[in-house]
Amino acid sequence: MKNKIFCFFNYFLFSSVLFSQQSEKSYKTEYAFVLVIDGPRYSETYGDSTCKLSPILCDSLRYEGAFFENFMNNGPTYTVPGHAAIVTGNYQRISNSGTVLPRNPSIFQYFLDAKKSSKNDAFVVASKGKLDVLVNTTNKSWHNKFLASTYCGPNGSGIGYGSDKGTFEKVTQLVSSPEPPHLLLINLLAVDVYGHASNWKKYQESITVCDAYASNLWEMIQSNPTLKDKTTLFITNDHGRHLDGVKSGFISHGDKCDGCKHISLLVLGPDTPKGVTVKKERELIDISKSISQLLNFTMPTCKGTFLQEAFKSN
């Protein structure tokens, strides 16, 4: 009987060690950046086989990483809820005005707590000032704790809408620094703003401008010795727009129609194989889960799943 118990104990111990080794996978990624291009329709980006408006993202860069062609926002399809889903790993019906904090702690809070880093090691840089709310939460255990740095809206004021040009100047400053943040979220607003303005020409032009911004960001990452071969970049959207014939068409968004829900995700980085197209449906809340696993910290309130198709451990 004692021998059986001893054998069982050894088997249990061996299994526990093996499970631990399998679950603690290592990745080359040390920095994680998320670029959110606010509000383009899939039909004007990756859904257009000619790549007319996004010649870099939809053609050349697409084959440098993993592209998720069935990527969804399965929650409220507005700006603040969409971004909150990205950073908390939870969908929430939250005010789109930026006057209410998310219920759940953000990925920035979990990261800063786990790594014992200064607030400048995690950053939100957004053209929309209302996205300043992304770094905090109403959760009593986390409220006003481990707050990341923000530069949202005109001159980083946290109020109103700034220009994508000004936003990208701040991004350039951070990404080109010898000590860039390890965690960075960027929001570019022009596509969404011109859509709401019913300016079809400017809406299309803004998609192309954001395409260039995305390319420039990836080039800056590769040009900085601190970031090169250590950074994973997620390029996505917070929501889409109504399809033609649905309500006001491209002018608006906010329901569960396919035009609003179907967005995109392109992942580039040292742990991501090139030329991968993922057909399986994935969603916004999976981004924070993936980042937490890549950077090796826990995020227990996140409801997303790891984007395993995009990453190979070492």
C-alpha positions as CSV (number, residue, x, y, z in Angstrom):
1,M,0.0,0.0,0.0
2,K,2.8,2.4,0.9
3,N,4.5,1.7,-2.4
4,K,1.3,2.5,-4.3
5,I,1.0,5.8,-2.3
6,F,4.6,6.6,-3.0
7,C,4.2,5.9,-6.8
8,F,1.1,8.0,-6.9
9,F,2.8,10.9,-5.1
10,N,5.7,10.8,-7.6
11,Y,3.3,10.7,-10.5
12,F,1.4,13.6,-9.1
13,L,4.6,15.6,-8.5
14,F,5.9,14.8,-12.0
15,S,2.6,15.8,-13.6
16,S,2.5,19.1,-11.7
17,V,6.0,20.0,-12.8
18,L,5.3,19.0,-16.4
19,F,2.1,21.1,-16.4
20,S,3.9,24.0,-14.9
21,Q,6.6,23.8,-17.6
22,Q,4.0,23.6,-20.3
23,S,1.9,26.5,-19.0
24,E,4.9,28.9,-18.4
25,K,5.8,29.4,-22.0
26,S,8.4,31.9,-22.9
27,Y,8.2,34.6,-25.6
28,K,10.6,37.1,-27.1
29,T,8.1,39.9,-26.7
30,E,9.0,42.4,-24.0
31,Y,6.9,45.3,-25.3
32,A,3.3,45.3,-26.5
33,F,1.7,48.2,-28.5
34,V,-1.9,48.4,-29.7
35,L,-2.9,50.7,-32.5
36,V,-6.6,51.4,-32.8
37,I,-7.8,52.9,-36.0
38,D,-11.2,54.3,-35.0
39,G,-14.2,53.2,-36.9
40,P,-13.5,52.0,-40.5
41,R,-15.7,49.5,-42.2
42,Y,-14.2,46.2,-43.0
43,S,-15.5,46.7,-46.6
44,E,-13.2,49.7,-47.1
45,T,-10.2,48.0,-45.6
46,Y,-9.3,44.3,-45.7
47,G,-12.7,43.5,-47.2
48,D,-11.6,45.3,-50.4
49,S,-9.6,42.8,-52.5
50,T,-8.0,45.7,-54.4
51,C,-6.4,47.1,-51.2
52,K,-7.2,50.5,-52.7
53,L,-7.4,52.5,-49.4
54,S,-5.1,50.4,-47.3
55,P,-2.3,49.3,-49.6
56,I,0.2,48.7,-46.9
57,L,-1.8,47.1,-44.1
58,C,-4.0,45.0,-46.5
59,D,-1.2,43.9,-48.8
60,S,2.5,44.1,-47.7
61,L,2.3,44.3,-43.9
62,R,-0.5,41.7,-43.8
63,Y,1.9,39.0,-44.9
64,E,4.5,40.0,-42.3
65,G,2.4,38.7,-39.5
66,A,-0.9,37.0,-38.5
67,F,-4.2,38.4,-39.9
68,F,-7.5,37.6,-38.3
69,E,-10.2,37.9,-40.9
70,N,-13.1,37.1,-38.6
71,F,-12.3,39.5,-35.8
72,M,-15.3,40.9,-34.0
73,N,-16.5,43.4,-31.4
74,N,-19.1,41.3,-29.8
75,G,-20.1,44.1,-27.3
76,P,-21.4,47.6,-27.7
77,T,-20.0,49.0,-31.0
78,Y,-19.1,52.5,-29.8
79,T,-15.7,54.1,-29.1
80,V,-15.4,54.1,-25.3
81,P,-17.0,50.6,-24.9
82,G,-14.9,49.2,-27.7
83,H,-11.6,50.5,-26.3
84,A,-12.7,49.4,-22.8
85,A,-13.2,45.9,-24.1
86,I,-9.6,46.0,-25.4
87,V,-8.0,47.1,-22.2
88,T,-10.2,45.3,-19.6
89,G,-11.0,42.1,-21.5
90,N,-14.7,42.6,-20.8
91,Y,-17.6,43.9,-22.7
92,Q,-19.6,46.6,-20.9
93,R,-22.4,49.0,-21.7
94,I,-20.5,52.1,-20.6
95,S,-21.2,55.7,-21.5
96,N,-19.6,56.8,-24.7
97,S,-19.0,60.3,-23.4
98,G,-16.0,59.4,-21.3
99,T,-17.7,60.4,-18.1
100,V,-17.8,56.9,-16.5
101,L,-14.9,54.6,-15.7
102,P,-14.9,50.9,-16.7
103,R,-16.1,48.4,-14.1
104,N,-13.0,46.2,-14.4
105,P,-9.3,47.0,-13.9
106,S,-7.3,47.7,-17.0
107,I,-4.4,45.8,-18.4
108,F,-2.3,48.9,-17.5
109,Q,-3.1,48.5,-13.8
110,Y,-2.4,44.8,-13.7
111,F,0.9,45.4,-15.6
112,L,2.1,48.2,-13.4
113,D,1.2,46.3,-10.3
114,A,2.9,43.1,-11.4
115,K,6.1,44.8,-12.8
116,K,6.4,47.4,-10.0
117,S,7.0,50.0,-12.8
118,S,6.5,53.7,-12.9
119,K,3.4,55.1,-14.6
120,N,5.4,56.1,-17.7
121,D,6.0,52.4,-18.5
122,A,2.4,52.2,-19.6
123,F,0.8,54.8,-21.8
124,V,-2.5,55.7,-23.5
125,V,-2.1,58.2,-26.4
126,A,-5.4,59.1,-28.0
127,S,-6.8,61.7,-30.4
128,K,-10.0,61.4,-28.4
129,G,-9.7,63.0,-25.0
130,K,-12.5,60.9,-23.5
131,L,-10.3,57.8,-23.7
132,D,-8.5,59.1,-20.7
133,V,-10.9,57.0,-18.7
134,L,-9.2,53.8,-19.9
135,V,-6.5,53.7,-17.3
136,N,-8.8,53.7,-14.2
137,T,-11.8,51.7,-12.9
138,T,-14.7,51.9,-10.5
139,N,-13.5,48.6,-8.9
140,K,-12.9,49.6,-5.2
141,S,-9.8,47.5,-4.9
142,W,-8.2,49.1,-8.0
143,H,-9.7,52.6,-8.2
144,N,-7.0,55.3,-8.5
145,K,-4.2,52.7,-8.1
146,F,-1.5,51.8,-10.6
147,L,-2.6,54.5,-13.1
148,A,-0.8,54.6,-16.4
149,S,0.2,57.9,-18.1
150,T,-2.1,59.4,-20.6
151,Y,-1.9,61.9,-23.5
152,C,-5.5,62.1,-24.8
153,G,-7.1,64.9,-26.8
154,P,-5.6,68.3,-27.8
155,N,-2.2,68.6,-26.2
156,G,-3.0,65.7,-23.9
157,S,-5.6,67.7,-22.0
158,G,-8.1,64.8,-21.7
159,I,-10.8,67.0,-23.1
160,G,-12.2,67.2,-26.6
161,Y,-10.8,65.9,-29.9
162,G,-7.3,66.5,-31.0
163,S,-5.6,65.8,-34.4
164,D,-4.1,62.5,-35.4
165,K,-1.1,64.5,-36.4
166,G,-0.5,65.7,-32.9
167,T,-1.3,62.3,-31.5
168,F,1.3,60.7,-33.7
169,E,3.9,63.3,-32.8
170,K,3.5,62.2,-29.2
171,V,3.7,58.5,-30.3
172,T,6.9,59.2,-32.2
173,Q,8.4,60.8,-29.2
174,L,7.6,57.8,-27.0
175,V,8.5,55.1,-29.5
176,S,11.8,56.7,-30.5
177,S,12.9,57.1,-26.9
178,P,15.8,55.1,-25.5
179,E,13.3,54.1,-22.8
180,P,9.9,53.6,-24.4
181,P,6.9,52.3,-22.5
182,H,6.5,48.6,-22.3
183,L,2.8,48.9,-22.8
184,L,1.2,51.5,-25.2
185,L,-2.3,52.0,-26.7
186,I,-2.8,54.5,-29.5
187,N,-6.1,55.9,-30.9
188,L,-6.5,57.6,-34.2
189,L,-9.8,59.3,-34.7
190,A,-10.0,60.8,-38.3
191,V,-11.8,57.9,-40.0
192,D,-14.6,57.9,-37.4
193,V,-15.0,61.7,-37.3
194,Y,-15.3,62.1,-41.1
195,G,-17.7,59.1,-41.2
196,H,-20.0,60.9,-38.7
197,A,-19.6,64.1,-40.8
198,S,-21.0,62.2,-43.8
199,N,-17.8,63.2,-45.7
200,W,-17.2,60.1,-47.9
201,K,-14.1,61.5,-49.5
202,K,-12.4,62.5,-46.3
203,Y,-13.5,59.2,-44.7
204,Q,-11.7,57.3,-47.5
205,E,-8.7,59.5,-47.4
206,S,-8.4,59.1,-43.6
207,I,-8.2,55.3,-44.0
208,T,-5.2,55.8,-46.3
209,V,-3.6,58.2,-43.9
210,C,-4.0,55.8,-41.0
211,D,-2.5,53.1,-43.2
212,A,0.6,55.2,-43.5
213,Y,0.6,55.9,-39.8
214,A,0.5,52.2,-39.1
215,S,3.4,51.6,-41.4
216,N,5.4,54.4,-39.9
217,L,4.8,53.0,-36.4
218,W,6.1,49.6,-37.4
219,E,9.2,51.2,-39.0
220,M,9.9,53.2,-35.9
221,I,9.7,50.0,-33.8
222,Q,12.2,48.3,-36.1
223,S,14.5,51.4,-36.0
224,N,14.7,51.5,-32.2
225,P,17.3,49.0,-31.0
226,T,15.4,48.8,-27.7
227,L,12.2,47.7,-29.4
228,K,13.4,45.8,-32.5
229,D,12.7,42.0,-32.3
230,K,11.1,42.5,-28.8
231,T,7.8,44.2,-29.7
232,T,4.5,42.8,-30.7
233,L,2.1,45.3,-32.4
234,F,-1.6,44.7,-32.5
235,I,-3.4,46.8,-35.2
236,T,-7.1,46.8,-34.8
237,N,-10.4,48.8,-34.6
238,D,-12.9,49.6,-31.8
239,H,-15.9,49.2,-34.1
240,G,-17.0,49.3,-37.7
241,R,-19.9,51.1,-39.3
242,H,-23.4,50.3,-40.7
243,L,-23.3,48.7,-44.1
244,D,-25.0,50.5,-47.0
245,G,-28.7,50.0,-46.7
246,V,-28.6,49.7,-42.9
247,K,-29.9,52.7,-41.1
248,S,-27.7,55.7,-42.1
249,G,-25.0,53.6,-43.7
250,F,-21.3,54.6,-43.2
251,I,-22.4,57.7,-41.3
252,S,-23.0,55.9,-38.0
253,H,-22.6,52.7,-36.0
254,G,-23.6,51.2,-32.7
255,D,-25.7,48.1,-33.2
256,K,-25.0,44.4,-33.8
257,C,-25.1,44.5,-37.6
258,D,-22.2,42.8,-39.3
259,G,-20.9,46.2,-40.5
260,C,-20.5,47.4,-36.9
261,K,-19.3,44.2,-35.4
262,H,-16.8,42.9,-38.1
263,I,-13.5,44.7,-37.6
264,S,-9.9,43.5,-38.1
265,L,-6.7,42.5,-36.3
266,L,-3.2,42.3,-37.7
267,V,-0.5,41.0,-35.3
268,L,3.2,41.7,-36.0
269,G,6.1,40.7,-33.8
270,P,9.0,38.4,-32.9
271,D,6.8,35.6,-31.8
272,T,4.4,35.8,-34.7
273,P,4.9,33.6,-37.8
274,K,4.6,35.4,-41.1
275,G,1.8,35.0,-43.7
276,V,-0.7,33.5,-41.3
277,T,-4.4,34.1,-42.0
278,V,-6.8,33.0,-39.2
279,K,-10.3,32.2,-40.2
280,K,-11.5,31.2,-36.7
281,E,-13.6,33.9,-35.1
282,R,-11.8,35.9,-32.5
283,E,-12.8,39.1,-30.6
284,L,-11.6,42.3,-29.0
285,I,-11.4,41.0,-25.5
286,D,-8.8,38.5,-26.6
287,I,-6.2,41.2,-27.1
288,S,-5.6,42.0,-23.3
289,K,-5.5,38.3,-22.5
290,S,-2.8,37.8,-25.2
291,I,-0.7,40.7,-24.0
292,S,-0.8,39.6,-20.4
293,Q,0.4,36.1,-21.4
294,L,3.1,37.5,-23.7
295,L,4.4,39.8,-20.9
296,N,4.0,37.2,-18.2
297,F,1.5,38.7,-15.8
298,T,-1.9,37.7,-14.7
299,M,-5.2,39.4,-15.4
300,P,-7.9,37.4,-13.6
301,T,-10.9,39.6,-14.5
302,C,-10.2,39.3,-18.2
303,K,-12.7,37.1,-20.1
304,G,-10.8,36.8,-23.3
305,T,-8.8,33.9,-24.6
306,F,-5.2,33.8,-25.8
307,L,-4.7,34.3,-29.6
308,Q,-2.7,31.2,-29.9
309,E,-2.8,31.2,-33.7
310,A,-0.6,34.3,-33.7
311,F,2.2,33.2,-31.4
312,K,4.8,30.5,-31.1
313,S,6.6,30.2,-27.8
314,N,10.4,29.5,-27.5
